């Protein structure tokens, strides 16, 4: 499904044209006028049309789906009528706060629902009959399975930051939640920064013949590739790349470098941090190149680090992300690099990591020549990564717990006291962190775990142990050269 503009678009609205109830809510929030995404999408929401909206954080999209709820929900009915699925607890909290500013006096109540916290306040919200549920798919599913929550009266479904929900690994939970939705009578909308094929497939499952709006500044258009720039410290570019891949969590990506030496270095860094990465440069034989490209195309390779010469002709239709580790030496090569994503009508992102100074000037030159508008984003921090992977792991563990039978749950109870004891000491916390990292790594990078296990299990030649060096092939390493320690589960940091 390729996104298209509505054939008969609805005219955009203004705040003055909306009901007094919506105007009063906007006034409470201090909004004097609608943002472009609100002006364009609210008419569709009020008419009950399914809608896909391409809009970024900070565009006002939360108001675009909360304001129509004041008209479309029945405050006299104390049951869940709107479900907003979001990728993180931070976003759930933010949407809830916005609703609490807009909803006073309307009779509508909102309850945030996410993992990592107790069930008490969430259950109390359901019992009070909160009409709007804002939550992460995993915790919402928990409540549905335990019959704490019913969606039988649902009128509105919102998938907010759909691309991020998929990157967080929520796709299976979202499909399970879908089983609890009414078969008809639900107006569904999806808000996403990008619409790669994976997000479009999600839309096909949840939305019925949706209209599509893509907003940039004050006009509507379809964009295949978003061009992003991140300014990074000179000595921290490799770690920034690692953090970026952790947060974006793409299934596949190509990382471009200018030289084969840099390609080898970046590949080594990624592999030592546990990523399923391979290199492609002019020094590889033709047979080796073909093998790497075949792995990329069949999906068994997640990350390819390549020079421009080696990467010519690569065509992966659903490649969502390209990263420029450094600006190309020739301006036209930027188009070649960015063009590896956003193909066949799918959306994509090209992110440039630059250092202030020469690299910054080179990218500005490229932008000027090709009239490219770059979006500036802050480089992810270690705190950003910790927050995201913690939420991913919480969702993963909750999903595993849901899938366990009663006997396995009962068996695990014997470790509760140990878990409490470990959590009380620094040494114990280190042990728990190691186990959690192993679990996360096994789920996030399964190919690396399988490869490491296979390598560890492979037969090794006997060592005679005699004489200087004793016939060792590992240059004297104590681990016998069996595997690179950076590739072991849980040793990415």
C-alpha positions in Angstrom: 0.0 0.0 0.0 1.7 3.2 -1.2 0.6 6.3 0.7 -1.4 8.7 -1.4 -3.2 12.0 -0.7 -7.0 11.8 -0.3 -8.7 12.0 -3.6 -11.3 14.3 -2.2 -9.5 16.0 0.7 -11.5 17.6 3.4 -10.9 21.4 3.9 -8.7 22.2 6.8 -10.3 23.9 9.8 -9.5 26.7 12.2 -10.0 26.8 15.9 -12.8 29.4 15.5 -14.7 26.9 13.3 -14.7 24.2 15.9 -17.2 23.7 18.8 -17.2 25.8 21.9 -16.2 22.7 23.9 -13.0 22.3 21.8 -12.3 26.0 21.9 -12.5 26.1 25.6 -10.2 23.1 25.9 -7.7 24.7 23.6 -7.9 27.9 25.7 -7.1 25.9 28.9 -4.0 24.6 27.1 -3.0 28.1 26.0 -3.5 27.4 22.3 -4.6 30.4 20.3 -4.6 28.6 17.0 -4.3 25.1 15.5 -1.0 23.6 14.3 -0.9 22.5 10.6 -1.3 18.8 11.6 -4.4 19.7 13.8 -6.0 21.9 11.1 -5.6 19.1 8.5 -6.4 16.0 10.5 -9.2 17.1 12.9 -11.9 17.3 10.1 -11.2 13.6 9.3 -11.2 12.6 13.0 -14.5 14.4 13.6 -16.1 12.7 10.6 -15.0 9.3 11.9 -12.7 8.5 8.9 -9.7 6.3 9.4 -6.5 8.3 8.9 -2.7 7.9 8.5 -0.8 11.0 9.4 2.9 11.6 8.9 3.9 14.0 11.6 6.9 14.4 13.9 7.2 15.0 17.7 6.4 18.6 18.5 4.0 19.0 15.5 0.9 19.1 17.8 -0.3 15.6 16.9 -1.4 14.9 20.4 -4.0 17.7 20.2 -5.0 16.4 16.8 -6.4 13.2 18.3 -7.3 14.4 21.8 -9.5 17.4 20.8 -11.8 15.3 18.7 -12.4 13.0 21.6 -14.3 15.9 23.3 -16.9 15.6 20.6 -16.9 11.9 19.7 -16.9 10.3 23.2 -19.9 10.0 25.5 -18.8 11.3 29.0 -22.0 9.8 30.6 -20.8 6.3 29.8 -18.2 5.1 32.3 -16.3 2.6 30.1 -13.3 2.7 27.8 -14.2 4.4 24.6 -10.8 5.5 23.3 -7.5 3.6 23.3 -4.2 5.4 22.5 -1.3 3.0 22.1 2.2 4.5 22.5 5.7 3.1 22.5 7.1 4.4 25.9 5.9 5.2 29.4 7.3 8.7 29.0 5.0 9.3 26.0 2.1 7.7 27.8 2.6 10.1 30.7 2.9 13.1 28.4 -0.3 12.3 26.5 -2.1 11.8 29.8 -0.9 15.2 31.1 -2.1 16.8 27.9 -5.5 15.1 28.2 -5.7 16.2 31.9 -5.3 19.8 30.7 -7.8 19.5 27.9 -10.5 17.4 29.5 -11.5 19.2 32.8 -15.2 20.0 32.8 -15.9 17.5 30.0 -16.6 14.5 32.2 -13.9 12.5 30.4 -11.2 10.8 32.4 -7.9 9.4 31.2 -5.7 6.7 32.8 -2.1 5.9 31.8 -1.2 2.2 31.4 2.4 1.0 31.1 4.8 -1.6 32.5 7.4 -1.3 35.2 5.0 0.1 37.8 2.3 -1.4 40.0 -1.2 -2.3 38.7 -3.1 -0.5 41.5 -3.6 3.0 40.0 -4.4 1.5 36.6 -7.0 -0.9 38.1 -8.6 2.0 40.0 -8.8 4.0 36.8 -10.6 1.2 35.1 -13.0 0.8 38.0 -13.9 4.5 37.9 -14.8 4.1 34.3 -12.1 6.1 32.6 -13.1 6.7 29.0 -9.6 7.2 27.6 -6.8 4.6 28.0 -3.3 5.7 27.1 -0.8 2.9 27.3 1.9 0.7 25.9 0.7 -2.4 24.0 2.3 -4.9 26.4 0.7 -3.7 29.6 -2.7 -3.0 27.9 -2.6 -6.6 26.7 -1.8 -7.8 30.3 -5.0 -6.1 31.5 -7.1 -7.5 28.6 -5.8 -11.1 29.3 -6.7 -10.7 33.0 -10.0 -9.2 32.1 -9.3 -6.1 34.1 -10.1 -4.0 31.0 -12.8 -4.3 28.3 -12.7 -2.6 24.9 -16.2 -3.7 23.8 -17.4 0.0 23.9 -14.4 1.3 22.0 -15.1 4.2 19.5 -11.6 5.5 18.8 -8.2 3.8 18.4 -5.0 5.8 18.0 -1.6 4.3 17.2 0.8 7.1 18.1 4.4 7.0 16.9 3.7 3.7 15.1 7.2 3.4 13.7 8.6 3.7 17.2 6.2 1.0 18.5 7.5 -1.4 15.9 11.1 -0.5 16.7 10.3 -1.3 20.4 9.3 -4.8 19.4 5.5 -4.4 20.1 4.2 -5.9 16.9 3.2 -9.3 18.4 1.5 -7.5 21.4 -0.4 -5.2 19.0 -1.8 -8.1 17.0 -2.9 -9.7 20.3 -4.6 -6.5 21.4 -6.4 -6.4 18.0 -8.3 -9.5 19.0 -10.1 -7.6 21.7 -11.2 -4.7 19.5 -14.8 -4.5 18.3 -15.3 -5.8 14.8 -16.9 -2.5 13.6 -17.7 1.0 14.7 -14.1 2.0 15.7 -12.5 5.0 14.0 -8.8 4.3 13.8 -5.9 6.6 13.2 -2.2 6.2 13.0 0.5 8.9 13.6 4.0 8.1 12.5 7.2 10.1 11.7 7.9 7.7 8.8 5.9 5.2 6.8 8.2 2.4 5.7 6.7 -0.9 4.5 6.5 -2.3 8.1 4.3 0.6 9.2 2.2 0.4 6.1 1.6 -3.3 6.8 0.5 -2.4 10.3 -1.9 0.2 8.9 -3.5 -2.5 6.7 -4.2 -4.6 9.7 -5.7 -1.9 11.9 -7.2 0.7 9.6 -10.0 0.5 7.0 -9.3 2.3 3.7 -7.5 5.2 5.5 -6.9 8.6 4.1 -3.2 9.7 4.2 -1.8 13.0 5.2 1.9 13.9 5.2 2.7 17.2 6.8 5.8 19.3 6.4 5.7 22.9 7.6 2.4 24.3 6.2 1.7 22.0 3.3 0.8 18.5 2.6 3.1 16.2 0.5 4.5 12.7 0.3 8.1 12.3 1.4 10.0 9.1 0.7 13.3 10.0 2.5 13.9 12.1 5.5 17.3 13.7 5.7 18.6 14.0 9.3 21.9 15.4 10.7 23.4 14.8 14.1 26.3 16.7 15.4 28.6 14.5 17.5 31.8 14.9 19.5 34.9 14.1 17.6 36.0 11.2 19.8 32.5 9.8 20.4 31.3 9.1 16.8 31.6 5.3 17.1 29.7 5.2 20.4 27.1 7.6 19.0 26.6 5.1 16.1 26.1 2.3 18.6 23.6 4.3 20.6 21.7 5.3 17.5 21.3 1.7 16.4 20.2 0.7 19.9 17.5 3.3 19.9 16.3 3.1 16.3 16.5 -0.7 16.4 16.1 -1.2 12.6 15.9 -4.6 11.2 18.5 -3.6 8.6 20.7 -0.6 7.9 23.6 0.4 5.7 26.4 2.4 7.2 28.6 4.3 4.7 32.2 5.2 5.3 34.8 6.8 2.9 37.7 4.4 3.2 38.1 0.6 3.6 40.2 1.3 6.8 37.2 3.1 8.4 34.8 0.4 7.2 36.9 -2.2 8.9 37.1 -0.2 12.1 33.3 0.5 12.3 32.5 -3.1 11.5 34.8 -4.3 14.3 33.2 -1.8 16.8 29.7 -3.0 15.9 30.6 -6.6 16.2 32.2 -6.1 19.5 29.1 -4.5 20.8 27.1 -7.5 19.7 25.6 -6.3 16.4 25.2 -8.7 13.5 27.4 -6.6 11.1 29.6 -7.3 8.1 31.8 -5.1 5.9 31.9 -4.6 2.2 34.9 -2.9 0.6 37.0 -3.1 -2.5 39.6 -5.4 -0.8 37.0 -8.2 -0.5 37.0 -10.9 -3.3 34.1 -11.0 -5.6 32.9 -14.2 -4.0 33.1 -12.7 -0.5 31.1 -9.6 -1.7 28.4 -11.7 -3.3 28.1 -13.7 -0.1 27.7 -10.6 2.1 25.1 -9.1 -0.4 23.2 -12.4 -0.4 23.0 -12.3 3.4 21.8 -8.7 3.3 19.1 -9.4 0.8 17.8 -12.6 2.5 17.6 -10.8 5.9 20.2 -12.9 7.7 22.6 -9.8 7.9 21.3 -6.8 9.8 24.0 -4.2 9.3 26.3 -3.6 6.4 29.2 -1.2 6.6 30.4 -0.2 3.2 32.3 2.2 1.0 30.6 3.9 -2.0 32.5 1.8 -4.5 31.5 -1.5 -2.9 27.9 -0.5 -2.4 27.0 0.5 -5.9 24.0 -1.4 -7.2 22.7 -2.5 -3.8 18.9 -2.6 -4.0 17.0 -3.6 -0.8 13.4 -2.4 -1.4 12.4 -2.2 2.3 15.6 -0.8 3.7 14.4 1.8 6.2 17.7 3.4 7.4 21.0 4.6 5.9 23.7 6.1 8.2 26.5 8.3 6.8 29.3 7.8 9.3 31.0 10.7 7.6 30.0 13.0 4.7 31.1 11.6 1.2 34.2 13.0 -0.4 32.1 14.0 -3.5 28.8 15.7 -3.2 26.9 13.5 -5.7 27.8 10.5 -3.6 25.3 11.7 -1.0 22.4 11.1 -3.4 23.7 7.6 -4.1 24.0 6.9 -0.3 20.6 8.3 0.7 19.0 6.7 -2.3 19.6 3.2 -0.9 16.5 3.8 1.3 13.0 5.1 0.5 12.8 2.8 -2.5 9.7 1.4 -4.3 7.4 3.9 -2.6 8.4 3.0 0.9 9.7 5.7 3.4 13.2 5.8 4.8 15.6 7.9 6.8 19.2 9.0 5.9 21.1 10.1 9.0 24.4 11.9 8.8 26.8 11.9 11.8 29.0 15.0 11.5 31.7 16.7 13.5 31.6 20.5 13.8 34.0 22.1 11.4 35.0 20.6 8.0 32.3 17.9 8.0 29.6 20.4 8.9 30.7 22.7 6.0 30.7 19.7 3.6 27.2 18.8 4.5 26.0 22.4 4.1 27.6 22.4 0.6 25.7 19.2 -0.3 22.4 20.7 1.1 23.0 23.8 -1.1 23.8 21.9 -4.3 20.8 19.5 -4.1 18.3 21.8 -2.2 18.1 19.2 0.6 16.4 20.3 3.8 18.1 18.6 6.7 16.3 18.0 10.0 18.6 18.5 13.0 18.3 15.9 15.8 20.3 15.7 19.0 22.6 12.7 19.2 21.3 10.0 21.6 22.8 9.9 25.0 23.6 6.9 27.1 20.7 7.8 29.4 18.4 7.8 26.3 19.6 4.3 25.4 19.2 3.0 29.0 15.6 4.2 29.1 14.6 2.7 25.8 16.3 -0.7 26.3 14.9 -0.9 29.8 11.3 -0.4 28.5 11.9 -2.9 25.6 13.2 -5.5 28.1 10.3 -4.9 30.5 7.9 -5.5 27.6 9.8 -8.6 26.5 9.9 -10.1 30.0 6.2 -9.4 30.6 5.4 -11.1 27.3 7.5 -14.1 28.3 5.7 -14.3 31.7 2.3 -14.1 30.0 3.3 -17.1 27.9 4.3 -19.3 30.8 2.1 -22.0 32.1 1.2 -22.1 35.8 3.7 -24.7 36.7 6.6 -22.7 35.3 5.3 -19.6 37.1 5.2 -21.6 40.3 8.7 -22.8 39.8 10.1 -19.3 39.4 8.7 -18.3 42.8 11.6 -20.0 44.5 13.9 -17.2 43.2 11.8 -14.3 44.5 13.7 -14.0 47.8 17.0 -14.2 46.0 16.0 -11.5 43.6 15.1 -9.2 46.6 18.4 -10.0 48.2 20.4 -9.3 45.1 18.7 -6.0 44.5 19.9 -4.8 47.9 23.6 -4.9 47.2 25.9 -3.5 44.5 27.3 -6.9 43.7 23.9 -8.4 43.5 22.7 -5.6 41.2 25.7 -6.2 39.0 24.6 -9.9 38.7 21.0 -8.9 37.9 22.2 -6.4 35.3 24.3 -9.1 33.7 21.4 -11.5 33.4 19.1 -8.7 32.1 21.6 -7.7 29.5 22.0 -11.3 28.4 18.3 -11.6 28.0 18.0 -8.4 26.1 20.9 -9.2 23.9 19.5 -12.7 23.0 16.3 -11.1 21.9 17.8 -8.0 20.1 20.6 -9.8 18.3 19.7 -13.5 18.0 22.0 -14.0 15.0 25.0 -13.0 17.0 24.0 -15.3 19.9 23.5 -18.3 17.5 26.8 -17.6 15.8 28.7 -17.3 19.0 27.2 -20.5 20.3 28.0 -22.4 17.1 31.6 -21.1 17.2 32.0 -22.1 20.8 30.7 -25.6 20.1 32.8 -26.2 17.0 35.7 -28.7 17.3 39.1 -27.1 18.0 42.5 -28.6 17.2 44.3 -30.1 20.2 47.0 -28.0 21.8 50.3 -29.8 22.7 51.1 -27.2 25.4 54.9 -27.9 24.9 57.7 -25.4 24.1 57.6 -21.7 23.6 54.1 -20.8 22.4 53.0 -24.5 22.7 51.5 -24.4 19.2 48.8 -21.9 20.2 47.2 -20.1 17.3 45.8 -17.3 19.4 49.0 -15.3 20.0 49.0 -16.3 23.7 45.4 -15.3 24.6 44.2 -17.1 27.6 40.8 -17.8 26.1 42.3 -20.0 23.4 41.0 -17.7 20.7 37.6 -19.4 20.8 35.6 -16.2 20.3 35.9 -12.5 20.5 34.8 -11.4 24.0 32.9 -8.5 22.5 30.5 -10.9 20.8 29.5 -12.7 23.9 25.9 -12.0 25.1 25.8 -9.2 27.6 29.2 -7.8 26.8 28.3 -5.0 24.5 29.2 -2.3 27.0 
